[in-house]
Structures are given as C-alpha cells and as structure tokens.
Amino acid sequence: MKVVIFAGGFGTRLMEETEARPKPMVEIGGKPILWHILKMYEQYDYNEFVICLGYKATYIKEYFFNYYLHNSDVTIELANNNVEVHLSETESFKVTLIDTGLHTNTAGRLKQIEKYVRDETFMLTYGDGVADVNFSELLDFHKSHGKLATLTSVQVPGRFGNLEIGKNGQVDNFIEKPVGDGMWINGGFFVLEPGIFKYLEGEVTNVQWEKEPLFEIAKDNQLAAYKHYGFWKCMDALRDRIELEELWNSDKAKWKTW
C-alpha cells in the first residue's frame, strides 16, 4: 500500500526555518521531519511513498537523490570520480517525487497523483506532523466500516497549564497542558479508497482537500473518524519545532516507534 504525503506548502508560519528549505525538510534530531514520518510508516511495513512537492521541490529531490551517499561510508577518487561504498545504513524506502506546482492547493496536489496510486486503497498524510498512530489498527478500522475515507481524529492539548483555584485564591492544583475543550480535530493520517477522486473532478487547483471535497465525502456518509488517544504533534510554528527537538533529545519522542 502506498502512502501519499503533502510536502509542497510554503510553511509561512515557520518562516524562520522555511526561507531556506521546505517545511518537511526542517530537522528534528538532525533528520528532516519528513524522514521521521517515513520511518513511522516503515515500522508497519509501508515503504512506498508518493510525495507531492511544490515549494522548493528541488531541495527534496536532491535530498533523496543523494540519500544513499549521505547515509553511507564512501571513498571518492577525485582524479577519475570513482566512488566506492563501504557501509550503507539506508532504509528500504521507495519514493516517487511529483512536482504538483508551486501554488497548488492540497486537493489539486492529490488529484495530480491519482495515476500513481491507481485503483488501490492508499494512505495520505501531511509532511509536518508526527504521532504514534498504530497504522495496522487504523487500516483495520477503515476496512471495518466500508466507507471511502477514514481520517485520524485527535484531541489537542491546551497551550497553557490550567489552575484549579479554591477559596481565597488558593491554588489547589496545577494541570500541565491538559486536553483542550474535549473537541476532536482532524489530525490527518487518512486511509482512502480510489473512489475519493470523483470528488476532485473539474478545476481544483485552488481547492483545499480539507474543505469542499472532504465536506462532500462526509455529507455522503462516506467519511469515518478513527480516534487516536496517543501522541500527536503538528510542527506548525517555531515553538513546535523546539518542543519536538526537546522531546527527541530527552528520549521522550513518542512517535519514535521504530
């Protein structure tokens, strides 16, 4: 089963990092967050990826084109440009890189890769989020309801801790970043059937997958939500990258399931 990844956005809220490189290439623990996402799926034997490129597409292409050498010990003879590889620790990723346009929105990007997933069930996610989702359980849930689409729903912790205040202003308890207001949001990590492409017909270059198409799928009773109670984090801003880096460096990176 193939995994499609949106990796073409501008990442404007992380401009401190994305002026020089695309958001999925911002590093956590010395590796692009995109690499972390691929490793998450590889843990469940999904190693075929279709990556939708846009902003600074060449940066991602060059990363994977030179991936083998970056992860190997080599001897290079400069006189004749011979290269001898001594040790390789590369993964068994098969990566298809599709330039889906600089300004194309997510529905337009998804429509362009239809021929690469053909008539198969496939997974879809974003190139800026990590989680400890059990993809085997997610797929089983998707198969169980028989609908066209499954999304992974998550509850996001609040940004700040809560205080429990008693009489006379006494602080009785402090809750560090509790779950927000109890609402479930779309955390990505989709499982999709090829039938979803009928919702992408016509001109959808400027359309968000998360709006009209997904709304129509839900309206037709073809969308289900898999509730994920574990770790989930989207790298939306600089503070998120710093938090992910701290988790990685302190061996508390719950998305590291490999």
Backbone torsions as a table, in degrees:
resi	resn	phi	psi	omega
1	MET	NA	135.2	-178.3
2	LYS	-88.2	153.0	176.5
3	VAL	-118.3	121.5	177.9
4	VAL	-95.7	136.5	-177.7
5	ILE	-128.8	126.0	173.4
6	PHE	-76.9	118.9	-178.0
7	ALA	-141.2	33.0	-173.1
8	GLY	-115.5	-0.9	-176.2
9	GLY	-72.9	167.7	-177.8
10	PHE	-80.8	-22.4	-179.3
11	GLY	60.6	45.1	-172.1
12	THR	-64.8	-28.2	-179.2
13	ARG	-79.0	-2.3	177.4
14	LEU	-124.6	37.7	-172.4
15	MET	-60.2	-23.9	177.4
16	GLU	-58.6	-29.8	-178.8
17	GLU	-104.1	-32.3	-167.8
18	THR	-91.7	0.6	172.3
19	GLU	-64.2	-32.4	-175.5
20	ALA	-100.1	-21.5	-175.0
21	ARG	-152.9	158.0	178.7
22	PRO	-69.1	152.7	-175.1
23	LYS	-53.9	-43.0	-179.8
24	PRO	-63.7	-12.1	179.6
25	MET	-98.6	1.5	173.7
26	VAL	-66.0	133.8	-169.1
27	GLU	-91.0	142.7	169.4
28	ILE	-124.0	119.0	-178.6
29	GLY	62.5	32.3	177.2
30	GLY	82.7	3.7	178.9
31	LYS	-128.6	143.4	177.4
32	PRO	-58.5	146.3	177.8
33	ILE	-59.7	-28.3	176.1
34	LEU	-59.9	-40.1	177.2
35	TRP	-61.4	-42.5	178.8
36	HIS	-59.6	-40.9	-179.3
37	ILE	-65.5	-43.7	177.7
38	LEU	-61.2	-40.4	179.5
39	LYS	-65.3	-36.2	178.0
40	MET	-59.5	-43.9	180.0
41	TYR	-73.6	-38.2	-179.2
42	GLU	-58.7	-32.6	178.8
43	GLN	-56.1	-28.8	-179.5
44	TYR	-105.5	22.4	175.9
45	ASP	68.2	23.9	170.0
46	TYR	-101.1	108.7	-176.6
47	ASN	-129.3	13.9	174.3
48	GLU	-107.7	121.4	-173.2
49	PHE	-126.1	141.0	171.5
50	VAL	-118.1	113.1	-173.6
51	ILE	-106.8	123.0	-178.9
52	CYS	-87.2	110.6	-176.2
53	LEU	-97.1	162.7	176.8
54	GLY	-161.9	-93.1	179.8
55	TYR	-63.1	125.9	-179.6
56	LYS	50.2	47.8	-178.1
57	ALA	-58.6	-37.0	-177.7
58	THR	-61.3	-32.9	-179.9
59	TYR	-59.0	-45.9	-179.3
60	ILE	-71.6	-39.1	177.8
61	LYS	-59.8	-45.2	-178.8
62	GLU	-66.6	-34.4	178.3
63	TYR	-60.6	-47.7	-178.5
64	PHE	-76.7	-31.9	178.2
65	PHE	-62.4	-37.3	-179.2
66	ASN	-101.1	12.3	-175.2
67	TYR	-58.6	-41.9	-176.5
68	TYR	-60.9	-45.8	-178.8
69	LEU	-70.4	-35.3	-179.8
70	HIS	-64.9	-23.2	-175.8
71	ASN	-114.9	27.5	-179.6
72	SER	-138.2	158.9	169.2
73	ASP	-90.1	132.4	-174.6
74	VAL	-136.9	155.4	167.5
75	THR	-117.0	128.2	-179.0
76	ILE	-117.9	122.6	174.8
77	GLU	-91.4	108.1	-173.6
78	LEU	-67.5	-27.5	-177.5
79	ALA	-64.5	-36.6	-178.0
80	ASN	-126.4	4.8	177.2
81	ASN	63.7	25.4	174.3
82	ASN	-74.1	140.1	-180.0
83	VAL	-124.5	126.5	176.8
84	GLU	-115.3	124.0	-179.5
85	VAL	-94.6	125.2	-177.3
86	HIS	-98.8	-39.3	-175.3
87	LEU	-148.8	129.8	-180.0
88	SER	-123.5	134.5	175.9
89	GLU	-121.9	30.7	-177.4
90	THR	-76.9	154.2	178.8
91	GLU	-84.7	171.1	-178.3
92	SER	-94.5	41.2	178.5
93	PHE	-72.0	139.5	166.5
94	LYS	-115.1	112.8	-169.0
95	VAL	-118.4	122.7	173.5
96	THR	-104.6	121.4	-174.5
97	LEU	-108.3	116.6	-174.7
98	ILE	-118.5	118.1	176.7
99	ASP	-78.1	104.3	-174.8
100	THR	-97.0	11.2	174.3
101	GLY	106.2	145.4	-175.6
102	LEU	-67.5	-42.8	-173.7
103	HIS	-107.4	8.2	-178.5
104	THR	-68.4	137.7	176.8
105	ASN	-85.9	175.8	-168.2
106	THR	-64.8	-36.1	178.0
107	ALA	-64.4	-41.0	178.4
108	GLY	-64.8	-37.6	178.1
109	ARG	-65.7	-44.4	-179.0
110	LEU	-63.3	-40.5	-179.9
111	LYS	-61.4	-35.9	-176.3
112	GLN	-69.9	-19.9	-177.8
113	ILE	-101.5	11.1	-178.6
114	GLU	-54.2	-42.5	-176.5
115	LYS	-67.6	-17.4	-178.7
116	TYR	-87.7	-20.3	175.8
117	VAL	-101.3	-17.1	175.6
118	ARG	52.1	-134.2	-173.2
119	ASP	-100.3	43.6	-175.5
120	GLU	-121.3	152.0	167.0
121	THR	-62.3	140.4	179.2
122	PHE	-145.1	165.0	177.4
123	MET	-106.1	157.8	-178.7
124	LEU	-143.1	138.2	174.3
125	THR	-152.4	-178.5	-179.2
126	TYR	-105.1	152.8	-176.2
127	GLY	-86.4	25.3	-178.4
128	ASP	-141.2	15.8	-177.7
129	GLY	-132.2	141.3	178.2
130	VAL	-125.4	154.5	-178.1
131	ALA	-164.2	168.4	174.7
132	ASP	-105.5	40.4	178.0
133	VAL	-62.5	135.4	172.7
134	ASN	-85.1	102.8	-173.1
135	PHE	-70.4	-24.8	175.7
136	SER	-67.3	-44.1	177.6
137	GLU	-66.8	-37.5	177.7
138	LEU	-60.5	-45.1	-179.7
139	LEU	-66.2	-41.1	178.2
140	ASP	-61.2	-41.5	178.1
141	PHE	-61.8	-44.0	179.7
142	HIS	-59.8	-45.1	-179.3
143	LYS	-66.0	-30.0	-174.1
144	SER	-69.1	-29.4	-175.5
145	HIS	-100.2	-14.7	173.4
146	GLY	71.0	17.5	179.5
147	LYS	-90.6	172.3	-177.9
148	LEU	-73.9	-28.4	-171.3
149	ALA	-144.4	143.6	171.5
150	THR	-129.5	132.6	171.2
151	LEU	-113.4	158.6	176.8
152	THR	-96.4	119.8	-179.7
153	SER	-98.7	142.8	-177.0
154	VAL	-137.0	159.9	172.8
155	GLN	-110.5	123.0	-173.8
156	VAL	-89.1	131.3	175.9
157	PRO	-63.4	151.4	175.0
158	GLY	-66.3	159.3	179.9
159	ARG	-73.8	-25.7	-174.8
160	PHE	-126.5	156.9	176.0
161	GLY	-72.8	155.2	178.1
162	ASN	-102.1	148.6	175.2
163	LEU	-108.6	136.1	169.2
164	GLU	-100.8	112.4	-172.4
165	ILE	-109.7	125.1	-179.1
166	GLY	-96.3	-151.8	-177.6
167	LYS	-66.2	146.2	176.1
168	ASN	58.1	27.6	176.4
169	GLY	77.3	10.0	-179.6
170	GLN	-70.8	132.0	176.8
171	VAL	-81.7	113.6	-178.8
172	ASP	-87.5	-29.2	-177.2
173	ASN	-160.6	154.6	176.6
174	PHE	-128.4	123.1	-178.9
175	ILE	-107.9	116.2	-177.1
176	GLU	-78.3	114.3	176.5
177	LYS	44.0	66.0	178.4
178	PRO	-69.9	164.1	173.7
179	VAL	-58.2	139.9	-172.1
180	GLY	-55.5	-117.8	-174.2
181	ASP	-100.3	16.0	178.5
182	GLY	85.0	-2.1	-179.8
183	MET	-80.0	146.3	175.7
184	TRP	-97.6	137.3	178.8
185	ILE	-120.1	166.1	176.5
186	ASN	-74.0	112.2	179.2
187	GLY	-97.6	9.4	-178.1
188	GLY	80.4	-145.1	-179.9
189	PHE	49.8	66.3	-177.9
190	PHE	-87.5	155.4	160.9
191	VAL	-121.7	128.4	-171.6
192	LEU	-131.0	146.8	172.0
193	GLU	-97.5	153.8	-178.8
194	PRO	-60.1	-16.7	177.8
195	GLY	-63.2	-15.5	-180.0
196	ILE	-68.4	-19.3	-176.9
197	PHE	-69.0	-18.4	176.4
198	LYS	-68.5	-18.5	176.5
199	TYR	-86.3	0.3	179.6
200	LEU	-114.3	19.3	-179.5
201	GLU	-73.4	154.0	-179.4
202	GLY	83.0	-160.2	-177.1
203	GLU	-86.9	109.2	-177.5
204	VAL	-125.6	19.3	-178.2
205	THR	-55.2	-39.0	-176.2
206	ASN	-102.5	16.8	-175.6
207	VAL	-100.9	138.4	174.9
208	GLN	-85.0	129.5	175.5
209	TRP	-55.4	-36.1	-174.2
210	GLU	-75.2	-6.4	-178.8
211	LYS	-109.8	-103.9	-171.8
212	GLU	-52.4	-53.0	-177.4
213	PRO	-60.2	-48.0	-177.4
214	LEU	-67.8	-35.8	176.9
215	PHE	-62.2	-42.1	-179.1
216	GLU	-68.6	-37.8	176.9
217	ILE	-61.5	-43.3	178.3
218	ALA	-65.4	-40.6	-179.9
219	LYS	-60.7	-32.9	178.9
220	ASP	-86.6	11.3	179.3
221	ASN	59.1	38.5	-178.4
222	GLN	-117.3	17.1	-178.9
223	LEU	-126.4	131.4	176.2
224	ALA	-124.2	157.7	-179.5
225	ALA	-118.1	125.4	174.5
226	TYR	-92.6	118.1	-177.0
227	LYS	-81.2	119.6	178.5
228	HIS	-106.1	119.6	-176.1
229	TYR	-97.7	-2.4	-176.3
230	GLY	-91.3	-151.1	-176.2
231	PHE	-76.4	141.3	174.2
232	TRP	-154.3	135.3	178.8
233	LYS	-151.7	128.1	175.1
234	CYS	-102.5	131.8	178.6
235	MET	-86.7	81.6	-174.3
236	ASP	-90.9	-31.7	-176.3
237	ALA	-142.0	175.6	-176.6
238	LEU	-59.7	-38.0	-179.6
239	ARG	-61.9	-31.6	178.7
240	ASP	-70.0	-41.0	177.9
241	ARG	-62.9	-41.7	179.2
242	ILE	-63.0	-41.9	179.7
243	GLU	-64.4	-43.6	178.9
244	LEU	-63.6	-40.1	178.4
245	GLU	-62.6	-42.5	179.5
246	GLU	-64.3	-40.4	177.9
247	LEU	-62.8	-42.6	-179.9
248	TRP	-63.8	-47.0	-176.3
249	ASN	-69.1	-22.0	-179.9
250	SER	-100.8	14.0	-179.7
251	ASP	58.0	34.5	177.9
252	LYS	-117.7	22.3	-178.9
253	ALA	-79.6	93.8	-174.2
254	LYS	-66.9	-19.8	177.5
255	TRP	-75.7	-12.2	-179.9
256	LYS	-79.6	85.1	-177.8
257	THR	-99.1	2.9	-179.4
258	TRP	-98.2	NA	NA
